[in-house]
Amino acid sequence: MLRQILRVIRLLGLRRAARMKKHHEQGLKTVRGYAACSSWWALLDCGFLDELEQKGQVLQSEFARDHSCEPEVLAAVVEYLDGIGFLHQQGDRVSLAPEGKVLMAEPRGMVELLWAYEPCFGNLGDLLAGRKKYGRDLTRNITYVGIGSGRLCEQLPYPVMRRMVIEHRRRMVLDLGCGDMAFLRGLCGMDEQIRGHGIDCSQEMVDFCLKQLSRDDCGGRLTAQTGDMFDLPELPSEVQGVDCVTACDTFHEYIQQPEQLVNLLKGLKERFAGTMFVVGEFCLQDQAWLKKHPTASLEHHLFHQLSNQQIGTAQQWREIFAQAEMQIVEEQVYDLIGHGYFTLR
């Protein structure tokens, strides 16, 4: 090996050889990030990584057979992820390496949310050239929007909002834009007197929820249905006496038409008289601050911009609530992560 290195140095010169090595290493970070993420997505989506986490180790040949995977493709992906230290492979046996275990913990929601917006990135050239338009030619992987968002929200948004609900002793919670129902499920797990009902406009998302509920519905205390929050359907007979309406990261998709949100809140307030509202929403962070502190909010802002969504400032939310004649009982805004939480009456 040393002889080969010396031969390259004699051929290119020490300075040029060192510069090329440094530049290749810098470029590899970008290339590897894309290849590693794409490989990880595929193994998440087919269930391979969840099985690794549950069982500790998996025989890849058996998994390929039992899950109708192409064994050669699975072997190639596993070999690559073993090479970069995400998996540990010994012959046919595969397990999660320490770095892979980390990715399956808190960062998993980030990876899943990026997968939800993969259609935007996979078609970025066409979006840039105007050959395709978001909403007309492509859209998000909506189920992974719910799953990824739900997992990320468990880190702060859901704990804050659940505390607000429980401290005000609410019992019948209607969650708008319920996603994968992680918020309601956690809430029902904290208090056996709470009942939760989720509404989501995506039939695909609700089908996912119903499948989950068929396995565990917290003793009949969790239900879900498809519905447009701007034209709420009749609620099931068992959903009576709604005393709390919640929404996490649901309203910002309509902030381009603030009067629509104002009318929505007024209508909900009229329909559910005396009800408390708990709202969690993105609050736009300053671009100059983000440039100095390049957190994951940069990617999150990009997701929203590519999918024609806007993020409001905390002040914009206050103004919308005021126009809807709602009083802010409690407010918590975390500028560091660009998120705010409001208890309203």
C-alpha positions as CSV (number, residue, x, y, z in Angstrom):
1,M,0.0,0.0,0.0
2,L,2.8,2.4,0.9
3,R,4.5,1.8,-2.4
4,Q,1.3,2.7,-4.2
5,I,0.9,5.9,-2.3
6,L,4.5,6.9,-3.0
7,R,4.0,6.1,-6.7
8,V,0.9,8.5,-6.8
9,I,2.9,11.2,-5.0
10,R,5.7,10.9,-7.5
11,L,3.2,11.1,-10.4
12,L,1.1,14.0,-9.1
13,G,3.3,15.8,-6.6
14,L,2.7,15.8,-2.8
15,R,0.7,19.1,-2.8
16,R,-1.7,18.1,-5.6
17,A,-2.2,14.6,-4.2
18,A,-3.0,15.9,-0.7
19,R,-5.4,18.5,-2.2
20,M,-7.2,15.9,-4.3
21,K,-7.5,13.6,-1.2
22,K,-9.0,16.4,0.9
23,H,-11.4,17.5,-1.8
24,H,-12.6,13.9,-2.4
25,E,-13.2,13.5,1.3
26,Q,-15.3,16.7,1.4
27,G,-17.3,15.7,-1.7
28,L,-17.8,12.2,-0.3
29,K,-19.9,13.6,2.7
30,T,-22.5,14.8,0.2
31,V,-22.5,11.7,-1.9
32,R,-22.5,9.3,1.0
33,G,-25.3,11.3,2.7
34,Y,-27.6,10.7,-0.2
35,A,-26.6,7.1,-0.8
36,A,-26.8,6.2,2.9
37,C,-30.2,7.9,3.4
38,S,-31.7,6.3,0.3
39,S,-30.5,2.9,1.5
40,W,-31.8,3.5,5.0
41,W,-35.2,4.6,3.7
42,A,-35.5,1.4,1.7
43,L,-34.8,-0.8,4.7
44,L,-37.2,1.2,6.9
45,D,-40.0,1.0,4.4
46,C,-39.7,-2.8,3.9
47,G,-39.6,-3.4,7.7
48,F,-36.0,-4.8,7.8
49,L,-34.8,-2.3,10.3
50,D,-37.7,-2.7,12.6
51,E,-37.2,-6.4,12.6
52,L,-33.5,-5.9,13.4
53,E,-34.4,-3.6,16.3
54,Q,-37.0,-6.1,17.7
55,K,-35.1,-9.3,17.3
56,G,-31.5,-8.1,17.7
57,Q,-30.3,-9.9,14.6
58,V,-31.8,-11.1,11.3
59,L,-30.8,-13.6,8.7
60,Q,-31.0,-11.5,5.5
61,S,-31.7,-14.6,3.3
62,E,-34.7,-15.5,5.4
63,F,-36.0,-11.9,5.5
64,A,-35.7,-11.7,1.7
65,R,-37.7,-14.9,1.3
66,D,-40.4,-14.1,3.8
67,H,-40.9,-10.5,2.7
68,S,-40.6,-11.0,-1.1
69,C,-37.4,-8.9,-1.4
70,E,-34.9,-9.2,-4.1
71,P,-32.1,-11.0,-2.3
72,E,-29.3,-9.5,-4.4
73,V,-30.5,-6.0,-3.8
74,L,-31.0,-6.5,-0.1
75,A,-27.5,-8.0,0.1
76,A,-26.0,-5.0,-1.8
77,V,-27.7,-2.5,0.5
78,V,-26.7,-4.4,3.7
79,E,-23.1,-4.7,2.5
80,Y,-23.0,-1.0,1.9
81,L,-24.5,0.0,5.2
82,D,-22.1,-2.4,6.9
83,G,-19.2,-0.8,5.2
84,I,-20.2,2.7,6.5
85,G,-20.8,1.5,10.0
86,F,-24.6,1.6,10.2
87,L,-25.1,-2.2,10.2
88,H,-23.0,-5.1,11.4
89,Q,-22.8,-8.1,9.1
90,Q,-21.4,-11.5,9.8
91,G,-22.1,-13.8,6.9
92,D,-25.9,-14.0,6.6
93,R,-26.5,-12.5,10.0
94,V,-27.2,-8.8,10.3
95,S,-27.6,-6.5,13.4
96,L,-27.7,-2.8,14.1
97,A,-24.3,-1.2,14.7
98,P,-24.1,1.5,17.4
99,E,-24.6,4.3,14.9
100,G,-27.6,2.5,13.4
101,K,-29.2,2.2,16.8
102,V,-28.9,5.9,17.2
103,L,-30.6,6.5,13.9
104,M,-33.5,4.2,15.0
105,A,-33.9,6.4,18.1
106,E,-34.6,10.2,18.1
107,P,-33.3,11.0,14.6
108,R,-35.7,8.4,13.1
109,G,-38.5,11.0,12.7
110,M,-36.2,13.3,10.7
111,V,-35.3,10.4,8.4
112,E,-39.0,9.5,7.9
113,L,-40.0,13.1,7.4
114,L,-37.3,13.5,4.7
115,W,-38.7,10.3,3.1
116,A,-42.2,11.9,3.1
117,Y,-40.8,14.8,1.0
118,E,-38.7,12.6,-1.3
119,P,-41.0,13.1,-4.3
120,C,-40.1,16.8,-4.1
121,F,-36.3,16.0,-4.2
122,G,-36.7,13.2,-6.7
123,N,-38.4,15.7,-9.1
124,L,-36.4,18.8,-8.1
125,G,-35.0,19.3,-11.5
126,D,-38.5,19.3,-13.1
127,L,-39.8,21.6,-10.3
128,L,-37.0,24.0,-11.0
129,A,-37.6,24.0,-14.7
130,G,-41.3,24.4,-14.3
131,R,-42.1,21.1,-16.1
132,K,-43.9,19.9,-12.9
133,K,-45.9,21.6,-10.2
134,Y,-46.4,20.4,-6.7
135,G,-50.0,19.4,-6.1
136,R,-50.6,18.9,-9.8
137,D,-47.9,16.4,-10.7
138,L,-46.6,15.2,-7.4
139,T,-47.3,15.3,-3.7
140,R,-45.9,14.2,-0.4
141,N,-45.8,10.6,0.9
142,I,-48.6,11.5,3.3
143,T,-48.4,8.5,5.6
144,Y,-44.8,9.2,6.3
145,V,-45.7,12.9,6.9
146,G,-47.9,11.6,9.8
147,I,-45.4,9.0,11.0
148,G,-42.3,11.2,10.8
149,S,-44.0,14.3,12.3
150,G,-45.6,12.2,15.1
151,R,-42.2,10.7,16.1
152,L,-40.5,14.1,16.1
153,C,-43.4,15.8,18.0
154,E,-42.8,13.3,20.8
155,Q,-39.6,15.1,21.7
156,L,-41.3,18.4,22.8
157,P,-44.6,19.4,21.0
158,Y,-46.7,16.5,22.2
159,P,-45.4,16.6,25.8
160,V,-46.1,20.3,26.1
161,M,-49.6,20.0,24.6
162,R,-50.6,17.0,26.6
163,R,-49.6,18.8,29.8
164,M,-51.9,21.7,28.7
165,V,-54.8,19.3,28.2
166,I,-54.3,17.4,31.4
167,E,-53.7,20.4,33.6
168,H,-57.1,21.8,32.4
169,R,-58.7,18.4,33.1
170,R,-60.1,17.9,29.7
171,R,-61.8,14.6,29.0
172,M,-63.1,14.4,25.4
173,V,-60.5,15.6,22.9
174,L,-61.1,16.2,19.2
175,D,-57.8,16.3,17.3
176,L,-57.8,18.0,14.0
177,G,-55.2,16.7,11.4
178,C,-54.6,13.8,13.7
179,G,-51.9,12.2,11.5
180,D,-50.9,8.8,13.0
181,M,-52.7,9.6,16.2
182,A,-49.6,9.5,18.3
183,F,-50.7,12.6,20.2
184,L,-54.0,11.1,21.2
185,R,-52.6,7.7,22.0
186,G,-50.0,9.2,24.4
187,L,-52.7,11.3,26.0
188,C,-55.0,8.3,26.6
189,G,-52.1,6.5,28.0
190,M,-51.5,9.2,30.6
191,D,-55.1,9.5,31.8
192,E,-57.6,6.6,31.6
193,Q,-60.5,9.1,31.8
194,I,-59.6,10.8,28.5
195,R,-61.2,9.8,25.2
196,G,-59.8,10.9,21.9
197,H,-61.2,11.2,18.4
198,G,-59.0,12.1,15.4
199,I,-60.0,13.8,12.2
200,D,-57.8,13.8,9.1
201,C,-58.5,14.9,5.5
202,S,-56.3,12.1,4.1
203,Q,-58.1,8.8,3.6
204,E,-54.7,7.1,3.3
205,M,-53.7,8.5,6.7
206,V,-57.0,7.5,8.3
207,D,-56.7,4.0,6.8
208,F,-53.3,3.7,8.5
209,C,-54.8,4.9,11.8
210,L,-57.7,2.4,11.6
211,K,-55.3,-0.4,11.0
212,Q,-53.4,0.6,14.1
213,L,-56.6,1.0,16.1
214,S,-57.7,-2.5,15.2
215,R,-54.7,-3.7,17.2
216,D,-55.1,-1.3,20.1
217,D,-57.7,1.4,20.6
218,C,-57.0,2.0,24.3
219,G,-60.0,0.1,25.4
220,G,-62.3,1.8,22.9
221,R,-61.2,5.3,23.9
222,L,-59.6,6.0,20.6
223,T,-61.4,6.5,17.3
224,A,-60.7,8.2,14.0
225,Q,-62.5,9.3,10.8
226,T,-61.9,11.0,7.5
227,G,-63.1,14.6,7.4
228,D,-62.4,18.1,6.3
229,M,-61.9,20.4,9.4
230,F,-63.4,23.3,7.3
231,D,-66.6,21.2,6.9
232,L,-66.6,18.9,9.9
233,P,-68.7,15.7,9.3
234,E,-71.1,14.5,12.0
235,L,-69.1,12.9,14.7
236,P,-69.8,9.3,15.9
237,S,-72.5,8.9,18.5
238,E,-69.9,7.8,21.1
239,V,-68.0,11.1,20.6
240,Q,-70.1,13.3,22.9
241,G,-69.3,16.4,25.0
242,V,-66.1,17.5,23.2
243,D,-64.4,19.8,25.8
244,C,-61.0,20.2,24.0
245,V,-60.1,20.7,20.4
246,T,-56.4,20.2,19.5
247,A,-54.3,20.8,16.4
248,C,-50.6,20.3,16.1
249,D,-48.9,21.6,12.9
250,T,-52.2,21.6,11.1
251,F,-53.2,25.2,10.6
252,H,-50.0,26.5,8.9
253,E,-50.9,24.9,5.6
254,Y,-53.6,27.5,5.3
255,I,-51.9,30.6,6.6
256,Q,-51.7,32.0,3.1
257,Q,-55.4,32.7,3.6
258,P,-55.6,33.9,7.2
259,E,-59.2,34.9,6.9
260,Q,-60.0,31.2,6.2
261,L,-58.3,30.2,9.5
262,V,-60.1,33.0,11.4
263,N,-63.5,31.7,10.1
264,L,-62.5,28.1,10.9
265,L,-61.7,29.0,14.5
266,K,-64.9,31.1,14.9
267,G,-66.9,28.2,13.5
268,L,-65.3,25.7,15.8
269,K,-65.8,28.0,18.8
270,E,-69.5,28.3,17.9
271,R,-70.0,24.5,17.4
272,F,-68.2,23.5,20.5
273,A,-69.3,26.2,22.9
274,G,-67.2,26.6,26.0
275,T,-64.5,24.3,24.6
276,M,-60.8,24.9,25.3
277,F,-58.4,24.9,22.3
278,V,-54.8,23.7,22.4
279,V,-52.8,24.6,19.3
280,G,-49.1,23.8,18.5
281,E,-47.7,25.5,15.4
282,F,-44.5,26.3,13.6
283,C,-43.2,29.8,14.2
284,L,-40.9,31.2,11.5
285,Q,-37.3,31.5,12.5
286,D,-35.1,34.4,11.4
287,Q,-33.0,33.4,8.3
288,A,-29.9,35.3,9.6
289,W,-30.1,33.4,12.9
290,L,-30.4,30.1,11.1
291,K,-27.4,30.8,9.0
292,K,-25.4,31.2,12.2
293,H,-27.1,28.2,13.8
294,P,-27.8,25.8,10.9
295,T,-30.3,23.5,12.7
296,A,-32.7,21.0,11.1
297,S,-35.1,23.9,10.7
298,L,-33.3,24.7,7.5
299,E,-34.3,21.4,6.0
300,H,-37.8,21.8,7.4
301,H,-38.2,25.3,5.8
302,L,-37.1,23.8,2.5
303,F,-39.7,21.0,2.8
304,H,-42.4,23.6,3.2
305,Q,-41.2,25.9,0.5
306,L,-41.0,23.1,-2.1
307,S,-44.5,21.9,-1.2
308,N,-46.1,25.4,-1.3
309,Q,-46.5,25.8,2.4
310,Q,-45.8,28.8,4.5
311,I,-44.8,29.2,8.1
312,G,-46.3,32.0,10.2
313,T,-44.5,34.0,12.9
314,A,-45.6,33.8,16.5
315,Q,-47.1,37.3,16.1
316,Q,-49.1,36.2,13.1
317,W,-50.7,33.4,15.1
318,R,-51.5,35.8,17.9
319,E,-53.2,38.1,15.4
320,I,-55.2,35.2,13.9
321,F,-56.4,34.1,17.4
322,A,-57.3,37.7,18.3
323,Q,-59.4,38.1,15.0
324,A,-61.2,34.8,15.9
325,E,-62.0,36.4,19.2
326,M,-60.1,33.8,21.2
327,Q,-58.2,34.6,24.4
328,I,-54.7,33.2,24.9
329,V,-54.8,31.6,28.3
330,E,-51.2,30.2,28.1
331,E,-48.4,30.7,25.5
332,Q,-45.1,29.0,25.2
333,V,-42.9,29.9,22.2
334,Y,-39.5,28.2,21.7
335,D,-37.5,30.3,19.2
336,L,-34.7,27.7,19.3
337,I,-36.8,25.1,17.4
338,G,-39.3,27.5,15.8
339,H,-42.4,26.2,17.6
340,G,-45.2,27.7,19.7
341,Y,-48.0,26.3,21.9
342,F,-51.2,28.1,22.8
343,T,-54.0,27.4,25.1
344,L,-57.1,29.3,23.9
345,R,-60.7,30.0,25.0
